Amino acid sequence: MSRALLKFVRVSPTKARLIAKEVQGMNAELALASLEFMPNKAAGIISKVIASAVANGDYEPEEVEITSCRVDKAAVMKRWRPRARGTASRIIKPTAHILVEVGPAKKDGEDA
């Protein structure tokens, strides 16, 4: 089993979790192919983390599956925007930590 962790990436964790749920349990090669055609910003980022996890274990993408794909909340950047009558409103810029673990794919006859 190998893993890759990308920290403080500028994407909303809620939006990235939608993509992470889609690829969890998939074959890595199939996951990379499906992420390539998703229009989300998080899809490109998660695809790079999956490729890194596969490379970290010296595997080929077709021989491993994604055992865990987790997106955690990281620090939030807070900015201010000037508004009417001299007031200010807050801008929240969320960041996320993305963790991907891959392991050898189970054969058809194997049990967990």
Residue pairs with C-beta under 8 A, 6 or more apart in sequence:
1 57
1 67
1 101
1 102
1 103
1 104
2 53
2 54
2 56
2 57
2 59
2 101
2 102
2 103
3 53
3 56
3 99
3 100
3 101
3 102
4 49
4 50
4 52
4 53
4 56
4 99
4 100
5 49
5 97
5 98
5 99
5 100
6 45
6 48
6 49
6 52
6 97
6 98
7 74
7 97
8 74
8 75
8 95
8 96
8 97
9 45
9 74
9 95
9 96
9 97
9 98
10 93
10 95
11 41
11 42
11 45
11 94
11 95
11 96
12 42
12 94
12 96
13 71
13 72
13 73
13 74
13 94
13 96
15 40
15 41
15 42
16 42
16 45
16 46
16 71
16 96
16 98
17 71
18 40
18 42
19 35
19 38
19 40
19 42
19 43
19 46
20 42
20 46
20 69
20 70
20 71
20 98
21 69
22 34
23 31
23 34
23 35
23 46
23 50
23 66
23 69
24 66
24 68
24 69
25 65
25 66
25 67
26 34
26 65
26 66
27 61
27 62
27 64
27 65
27 66
27 105
28 50
28 53
28 54
28 59
28 61
28 62
28 64
28 65
28 66
28 102
29 61
29 62
31 47
31 50
31 66
32 47
32 50
32 51
32 61
35 43
35 44
35 46
35 47
35 50
36 43
36 47
45 98
46 69
46 98
46 100
49 98
49 99
49 100
50 66
50 69
50 100
50 102
51 61
52 100
53 100
53 101
53 102
54 60
54 61
54 64
54 102
57 64
57 102
59 102
59 104
63 104
63 105
64 102
64 103
64 104
64 105
65 102
65 103
65 104
65 105
65 106
66 100
66 101
66 102
67 101
67 102
67 103
68 99
68 100
68 101
69 98
69 99
69 100
69 101
70 98
70 99
70 100
71 96
71 97
71 98
71 99
72 96
72 97
72 98
72 99
73 94
73 96
73 97
74 94
74 95
74 96
74 97
75 95
76 92
76 93
76 94
76 95
77 92
77 93
77 94
77 95
78 90
78 91
78 92
78 93
79 90
79 91
79 93
80 88
80 89
80 90
80 91
81 88
81 89
81 90
81 91
82 88
83 89
106 112
